[in-house]
Amino acid sequence: MAKIQEHLLETRGAMIKVLPVLKLKIQEQHTRLDIIKGYVKHLSELSGEEIRQPNFTVHHPLNAYRFIRNHSIIFNETATKLVSEIKLFEKEKVEIQKMMNDLPQLPKSEYEGVVRGITTLQTVYDLKTSDIANGKVRNNTSGIKLTAKECSDIAVECFKNDKRYLGHEWVGQASNTCLTEGNTTTTLTRIYMAAAKAAAGVNQTDVAAFYYNEVVKVRDSRYHRLKLKEYLQKTEGTPIYDLPQDYIESPVKDINERLHSELCKGQRVNHLLTLPKPWRPLECRLETRGHPLLLLQPIKMEEKSLDPYIVVAHDMISPEESDRTRKIAFPRLQRAMVGRGKRNVHKRRTSQNIFLQKSEYDTNTTFIARVEAFTGMKRMSYEKYQIGNYGVGGEYYLHHDYFPKINASSKEPHKSDQRIATFMVYLSDVQAGGATVFPHAGISVFPKKGNALFWYNLFNNGTEHPNTRHSACPVLLGDKWVGNLWIRRHGQEFTKPCGLDRYKSDWS
């Protein structure tokens, strides 16, 4: 999201320079270039909202959707048509081509990503399709309403990604918008045709037949009747009167998805869990641990869980330090990956991150020293500081921070050294969503700039604790910055010696 915001600023400046030149070309060519006028007008309107509104941002998911769609799909179509239709001298054609190339543009993958983000928000936060299309996300309303064509495009992406129920929902929304607002952006025929082709593209022949049948109802042409007949033959001639159940009914969430969704929304889930009874009450306290660095500035600590042991350290770092860290990390952000050794992009980890060197984040600050004092664990075992940024629907679905199948007896440190604990700092506030949740501990923590979340990934004897499985919930409004420090076991033998009890969790 931070990268998209930067792209927005670049686009404003570029459009202000390019549009007057293109308009001058039109005046010189008069009526002979009427068709080019239409394309230039389209370009002018493409970023109209962003140019006219100084306070326009991409933090609302619909603003981001419109901006990314315009500057990937629509921009490419308009630029291509403009260059192909232009009838100028070769010199002017080259000049205009250069101007088009100089305009910032986003790849189609960004558009596909923002659609996945919006549908993820729908699934996790139970958002209505009609509300999103009308610019409403929770109690926040955007000035943008999606057109029938935009709703149809989202439906096609849903079908491609096997989100069948949502795909049919967006087809219905596109149809309703088309009937309400008229055929200004698309027609009912095109909406159903697009849905039929998308369903056929993922081998859903019965669904393709259903949508072709809807096309025939609207426009009884020979072509559409033949396509319907073709797909009925592929389904062994069975007439299609309705869609399969998974297209018309929302899929039932399993227990993990339900826990995740409820906690992301800030709901309590105690009725869904059998939680161990804590052996003492949870506490909020000023923590000094007897360390000189914390005596005059103790940590404001709030316990969230004893098993696994999870705490929040309030006001761990200053706003200035958060901003400085983000500024250092921003230019080098790259798509986050998963796995050890061979790392891959994963659709359930949608963020960008970068690992900072110690000299980049601990110069002239006491950050690492305060972490060391608070956790009681030596910095020699800390991994590099990872900074992450999440955008529209950005999430990291349920996972453990400890390494699976670690070989504790291996003589190679990178194969035997487990992550004993995680220290995560929130480097920004988030308007809505973005909580860190531990479904099987019934815990959710919402981001607050400067706060840190700390937990032990292991039992006291060094065995992995399964209930530390956690998730970064999708960002509903705004964008989210975090910093992660993973603390390894090697080097902590005397500060955190292993206990003998397999299930003892009292790290406190």
C-alpha positions in Angstrom: 0.0 0.0 0.0 2.9 2.3 0.7 4.2 1.7 -2.8 0.7 2.4 -4.3 0.5 5.7 -2.4 3.8 6.7 -3.9 2.6 5.7 -7.4 -0.5 7.9 -6.8 1.7 11.0 -6.2 3.8 10.2 -9.3 0.7 9.9 -11.4 -0.6 13.2 -10.3 2.5 15.0 -11.4 2.8 13.1 -14.7 -0.8 13.6 -15.7 -0.7 17.4 -15.0 2.3 17.6 -17.5 1.0 15.2 -20.2 -2.7 16.2 -20.5 -2.1 19.8 -21.7 0.3 18.6 -24.4 -2.2 16.0 -25.6 -4.9 18.6 -25.7 -2.7 20.9 -27.8 -2.2 18.1 -30.3 -5.9 17.8 -30.6 -6.4 21.5 -31.3 -3.8 21.3 -34.1 -5.5 18.4 -35.9 -9.1 19.7 -35.5 -11.9 17.4 -36.7 -9.6 14.9 -38.3 -8.6 13.7 -34.8 -12.1 13.4 -33.2 -11.4 9.8 -32.3 -8.2 10.8 -30.5 -10.1 13.4 -28.5 -12.3 10.6 -27.1 -9.3 8.6 -26.0 -7.5 11.7 -24.5 -10.7 12.5 -22.6 -10.7 9.0 -21.3 -7.2 9.5 -20.0 -8.2 12.8 -18.5 -11.0 11.2 -16.6 -8.9 8.2 -15.7 -7.2 10.0 -12.8 -9.7 12.8 -12.5 -10.6 12.0 -8.9 -7.0 11.7 -7.8 -6.0 15.0 -9.5 -8.9 17.1 -8.4 -8.9 15.9 -4.8 -5.7 16.8 -2.9 -6.7 14.6 0.1 -7.5 11.6 -2.1 -5.7 8.5 -0.7 -5.7 4.8 -1.5 -6.3 3.7 2.0 -9.9 2.9 1.4 -10.2 -0.4 -0.4 -12.5 1.0 -3.1 -10.2 3.9 -3.7 -7.4 1.5 -4.1 -9.4 -0.8 -6.4 -10.5 2.1 -8.7 -7.0 3.5 -8.8 -5.2 0.2 -9.5 -7.8 -0.9 -12.1 -7.6 2.4 -13.9 -3.8 2.4 -14.0 -3.4 -1.2 -15.1 -6.3 -2.6 -17.2 -8.0 0.6 -18.4 -4.7 2.6 -18.9 -3.2 -0.1 -21.1 -6.4 -0.4 -23.2 -6.6 3.4 -23.7 -2.9 3.9 -24.4 -2.9 1.1 -27.0 -6.0 2.4 -28.8 -4.7 6.0 -28.7 -1.4 5.0 -30.4 -3.0 2.7 -32.9 -5.7 5.2 -34.0 -3.6 8.3 -34.2 -3.1 9.7 -37.7 -0.2 12.2 -37.3 3.1 12.6 -38.9 5.6 10.0 -37.7 7.5 12.6 -35.5 4.3 13.5 -33.6 3.4 9.8 -33.2 6.8 9.1 -31.7 6.4 12.1 -29.3 3.0 10.9 -28.1 4.3 7.3 -27.7 7.1 8.7 -25.5 4.7 10.6 -23.4 2.5 7.5 -22.9 5.6 5.5 -21.9 6.6 8.1 -19.4 3.3 7.9 -17.6 3.4 5.7 -14.5 1.5 2.5 -14.8 0.9 -0.6 -12.7 1.1 -4.2 -13.9 -2.1 -6.3 -14.2 -0.9 -8.4 -11.2 -1.6 -5.4 -8.9 -5.2 -5.3 -10.2 -5.6 -9.1 -9.6 -4.1 -8.6 -6.1 -6.5 -5.9 -5.1 -9.5 -7.9 -6.2 -8.3 -10.9 -4.1 -7.8 -8.5 -1.2 -11.4 -7.2 -1.5 -12.9 -10.7 -1.6 -10.7 -11.8 1.3 -12.2 -8.9 3.3 -15.7 -10.1 2.4 -14.9 -13.6 3.5 -13.3 -12.7 6.9 -15.4 -9.8 7.9 -18.7 -11.0 6.4 -19.1 -7.8 4.3 -22.1 -7.5 2.0 -21.4 -7.3 -1.8 -23.9 -4.5 -2.2 -22.3 -2.5 0.6 -18.8 -2.7 -0.9 -20.2 -1.8 -4.4 -21.8 1.3 -2.9 -18.6 2.3 -1.2 -19.5 1.2 2.4 -16.9 -0.7 4.5 -18.1 -1.0 8.0 -19.0 2.6 9.0 -16.6 4.2 6.6 -18.1 5.4 3.3 -16.0 6.2 0.2 -17.1 8.7 -2.4 -16.7 6.0 -5.0 -19.4 3.6 -6.2 -18.5 0.7 -8.4 -19.9 0.6 -11.9 -21.6 -2.4 -13.4 -18.5 -3.1 -15.5 -16.3 -3.0 -12.5 -18.6 -5.4 -10.6 -18.5 -7.8 -13.6 -14.7 -7.7 -13.7 -14.5 -8.6 -10.0 -16.9 -11.5 -10.6 -14.6 -12.8 -13.4 -11.6 -12.7 -11.0 -13.6 -14.6 -8.4 -14.4 -17.4 -10.8 -10.8 -17.6 -11.8 -9.8 -18.0 -8.2 -12.5 -20.6 -7.4 -14.5 -18.2 -5.2 -17.7 -19.4 -6.7 -20.3 -18.0 -4.3 -18.7 -14.5 -4.3 -18.4 -14.7 -8.1 -22.2 -15.2 -8.5 -22.8 -12.5 -5.9 -20.8 -10.0 -8.0 -22.6 -11.0 -11.2 -25.9 -10.3 -9.4 -24.5 -6.9 -8.2 -23.4 -6.1 -11.7 -26.8 -6.9 -13.1 -28.6 -4.8 -10.5 -26.3 -1.9 -11.0 -26.8 -2.2 -14.8 -30.6 -2.2 -14.5 -30.6 0.7 -12.0 -28.1 3.0 -13.8 -28.7 1.9 -17.4 -26.2 0.6 -19.9 -23.6 3.3 -19.3 -20.6 1.0 -18.7 -21.8 -2.4 -19.9 -24.9 -4.4 -20.7 -26.6 -7.4 -19.2 -25.6 -9.5 -22.2 -21.9 -8.7 -21.7 -22.2 -9.3 -17.9 -23.6 -12.8 -18.4 -21.3 -13.5 -21.3 -18.2 -12.6 -19.2 -19.5 -14.9 -16.4 -20.1 -17.8 -18.8 -16.7 -17.5 -20.3 -15.0 -17.3 -16.9 -16.9 -20.4 -15.7 -16.0 -22.3 -18.9 -12.4 -21.3 -18.4 -12.3 -23.2 -15.1 -14.2 -26.2 -16.6 -17.5 -25.4 -14.9 -19.6 -26.3 -18.0 -22.9 -26.5 -16.1 -22.4 -23.0 -14.7 -21.4 -21.7 -18.2 -24.7 -23.1 -19.5 -26.7 -21.4 -16.8 -25.2 -18.0 -17.7 -25.6 -18.6 -21.4 -29.3 -19.3 -20.7 -29.5 -16.0 -18.9 -28.0 -14.3 -22.0 -30.7 -16.0 -24.2 -33.4 -14.6 -21.9 -32.0 -11.1 -22.5 -31.0 -11.4 -26.2 -32.4 -14.4 -28.1 -29.8 -14.5 -30.8 -28.8 -17.5 -32.9 -25.2 -17.3 -31.6 -26.2 -17.4 -27.9 -28.7 -20.2 -28.4 -25.9 -22.3 -30.1 -23.5 -21.6 -27.3 -26.2 -22.7 -24.8 -26.8 -25.9 -26.8 -23.1 -26.6 -26.9 -22.8 -26.4 -23.1 -25.9 -28.4 -22.5 -24.4 -31.2 -24.6 -21.3 -31.1 -22.5 -23.4 -31.6 -19.4 -25.0 -34.7 -21.1 -28.1 -32.7 -22.2 -29.3 -32.0 -18.7 -31.3 -28.7 -18.7 -29.8 -26.1 -16.4 -32.4 -24.5 -14.3 -30.3 -23.4 -11.4 -26.7 -23.1 -10.2 -24.9 -25.7 -8.0 -25.3 -25.1 -4.3 -21.7 -23.8 -3.8 -22.6 -20.9 -6.2 -25.7 -19.8 -4.3 -24.9 -20.6 -0.7 -22.0 -19.1 1.3 -19.6 -22.0 2.2 -19.7 -23.1 5.8 -16.5 -22.1 7.7 -14.6 -24.8 9.5 -13.7 -24.3 13.2 -10.3 -22.7 12.3 -11.9 -20.3 9.8 -14.7 -19.4 12.2 -12.3 -18.7 15.1 -10.1 -16.7 12.8 -13.0 -14.6 11.5 -14.6 -13.9 14.9 -11.3 -12.8 16.4 -10.4 -10.6 13.5 -13.8 -8.9 14.0 -12.9 -8.4 17.7 -15.4 -10.9 19.0 -15.0 -13.3 21.9 -14.6 -17.0 21.1 -14.6 -18.6 24.6 -17.8 -20.4 23.8 -16.0 -22.1 20.9 -13.0 -23.2 22.9 -12.1 -25.3 25.9 -9.3 -23.1 27.3 -7.1 -24.2 30.2 -7.9 -22.5 33.5 -5.1 -20.0 34.3 -3.2 -20.8 37.5 -3.2 -17.1 38.4 -5.1 -13.9 37.3 -3.7 -12.0 34.3 -1.9 -8.8 35.2 -1.1 -5.3 34.0 2.0 -3.9 35.6 5.0 -1.7 35.2 7.9 -4.0 34.5 11.5 -3.2 35.3 12.9 -6.7 35.8 15.5 -5.0 38.0 17.3 -3.8 34.9 19.0 -0.3 35.1 17.6 0.7 31.7 14.0 0.2 32.8 14.2 1.6 36.3 13.3 5.2 35.2 11.2 4.2 32.2 9.5 0.9 33.0 7.6 -1.1 30.4 3.8 -0.9 30.6 3.1 -4.6 30.3 -0.4 -6.2 29.8 -0.7 -10.0 30.0 -3.0 -11.5 27.4 -2.5 -15.2 28.0 -0.5 -17.5 30.3 -0.7 -20.6 28.1 0.8 -19.8 25.7 2.5 -16.8 27.4 1.5 -13.7 25.4 2.0 -10.1 26.5 1.6 -6.5 25.1 4.3 -4.0 25.9 2.7 -0.6 25.5 4.6 2.4 24.2 7.7 0.3 23.5 9.1 2.7 21.0 8.4 6.3 20.2 6.4 7.6 17.1 9.6 9.2 15.8 11.5 5.9 15.9 8.6 4.1 14.2 8.6 6.7 11.4 12.4 6.5 11.0 12.3 2.7 10.7 9.6 2.8 8.1 11.4 5.5 6.1 14.6 3.3 6.0 12.7 0.2 5.0 10.3 1.6 2.4 12.6 1.9 -0.7 13.7 -1.8 -0.5 10.3 -3.5 0.2 9.7 -6.7 -1.7 6.9 -9.2 -1.8 6.9 -11.4 1.3 7.6 -15.2 0.8 7.2 -18.3 2.9 9.3 -21.4 3.6 12.9 -22.2 4.6 15.6 -22.7 2.0 13.5 -22.5 -1.2 11.1 -19.6 -0.5 7.9 -19.0 -2.5 5.1 -16.5 -2.9 1.9 -17.6 -1.1 -1.6 -16.2 -1.7 -2.3 -16.2 2.1 0.8 -14.1 2.9 0.1 -10.8 1.0 2.5 -8.2 2.3 5.9 -6.7 1.4 8.9 -6.9 3.7 12.6 -6.3 4.1 15.3 -7.4 6.6 17.3 -4.5 8.1 20.8 -4.7 9.3 21.5 -3.9 12.9 23.3 -0.6 12.0 20.1 0.6 10.2 17.7 0.3 13.2 19.8 0.5 16.4 22.1 3.5 15.7 21.8 6.1 18.5 18.7 4.3 19.9 18.1 2.0 22.8 15.6 -0.2 20.9 17.5 -3.5 21.0 18.8 -2.8 24.5 15.2 -2.3 25.8 14.0 -5.5 24.0 16.9 -7.3 25.7 16.1 -5.8 29.1 12.4 -6.6 28.8 12.6 -10.1 27.5 15.7 -11.1 29.5 17.2 -12.7 26.4 20.5 -11.9 24.9 20.7 -10.0 21.6 23.3 -12.4 20.1 20.4 -14.8 19.3 18.2 -12.2 17.5 17.5 -12.6 13.8 17.6 -9.6 11.6 14.9 -7.0 12.1 12.1 -7.7 9.5 9.9 -4.8 8.5 6.5 -5.6 6.8 3.9 -3.5 5.1 0.3 -4.8 4.5 -2.2 -3.2 2.0 -5.8 -3.8 1.0 -6.8 -7.1 2.4 -3.2 -7.7 3.3 -2.8 -10.7 5.6 -0.7 -13.6 6.8 -3.0 -16.5 7.4 -2.7 -19.0 10.3 0.9 -20.1 10.8 3.5 -20.9 13.5 6.7 -18.9 13.9 8.7 -21.9 15.1 10.2 -24.1 12.5 8.5 -27.5 11.8 10.5 -30.7 12.0 13.5 -29.1 13.6 16.4 -31.5 14.3 17.5 -30.5 17.8 20.4 -33.0 17.6 21.9 -31.6 14.4 25.4 -30.2 14.6 24.4 -27.6 12.0 23.1 -24.5 13.9 20.7 -23.4 11.2 19.0 -26.8 11.3 18.8 -27.2 15.1 18.2 -23.7 16.4 14.6 -23.1 17.1 12.7 -19.8 17.6 12.1 -19.6 21.3 10.1 -16.3 21.1 8.7 -13.6 18.9 8.9 -9.8 19.5 6.7 -7.8 17.1 6.4 -4.0 17.1 3.5 -2.1 15.5 5.0 0.7 13.5 1.7 2.3 12.5 -1.9 2.6 13.5 -4.6 0.9 11.4 -8.0 2.4 10.8 -9.8 -1.0 10.8 -8.8 -4.6 10.8 -5.2 -5.9 10.9 -5.4 -7.6 14.3 -3.0 -10.3 15.4 -5.0 -13.3 16.5 -4.2 -16.6 18.3 -7.4 -18.7 17.5 -6.7 -21.6 19.9 -5.8 -19.2 22.7 -8.8 -17.0 22.1 -6.7 -13.9 21.8 -6.8 -10.9 19.5 -4.6 -7.8 19.6 -5.3 -4.8 17.4 -2.4 -2.6 16.2 -1.4 0.5 18.0 1.6 2.5 16.9 4.5 2.0 19.3 3.1 -1.1 21.1 4.8 -4.5 20.9 3.5 -8.0 21.1 5.7 -10.7 22.7 5.1 -14.4 23.1 7.0 -17.7 23.6 6.7 -20.2 20.7 7.8 -23.1 22.9 6.9 -24.9 26.1 9.3 -24.4 29.0 11.3 -27.6 28.0 11.9 -26.3 24.5 9.1 -28.3 22.7 6.9 -26.5 20.2 3.7 -25.0 21.5 0.9 -25.7 19.0 -1.4 -23.0 20.4 1.0 -20.3 19.3 -0.5 -20.6 15.8 -1.5 -17.1 14.9 -2.6 -14.9 12.0 -2.2 -11.3 10.8 -5.8 -10.5 9.9 -6.6 -8.7 6.7 -6.3 -4.9 6.7 -9.8 -3.5 6.3 -9.0 0.2 6.1 -5.6 1.9 5.9 -2.3 0.1 5.8 -0.2 -1.7 8.4 3.5 -1.6 9.3 5.1 -4.1 11.7 8.6 -5.0 12.8 9.5 -8.6 13.7 12.4 -9.8 15.8 12.6 -13.6 16.2 14.7 -14.8 19.1 16.6 -18.1 18.7 17.2 -20.7 21.5 20.9 -21.0 21.1 22.6 -18.5 23.4 19.8 -18.4 25.9 20.8 -21.5 27.8 21.6 -19.6 31.0 19.0 -16.8 30.7 16.1 -19.2 29.8 17.2 -22.8 30.8 14.9 -25.5 29.6 12.6 -27.1 32.2 11.9 -30.8 32.6 8.1 -30.6 32.5 6.9 -31.3 28.9 3.8 -29.1 29.2 4.9 -26.4 31.6 4.2 -23.0 30.1 4.9 -20.6 32.9 7.6 -18.5 31.3 6.6 -15.5 33.3 
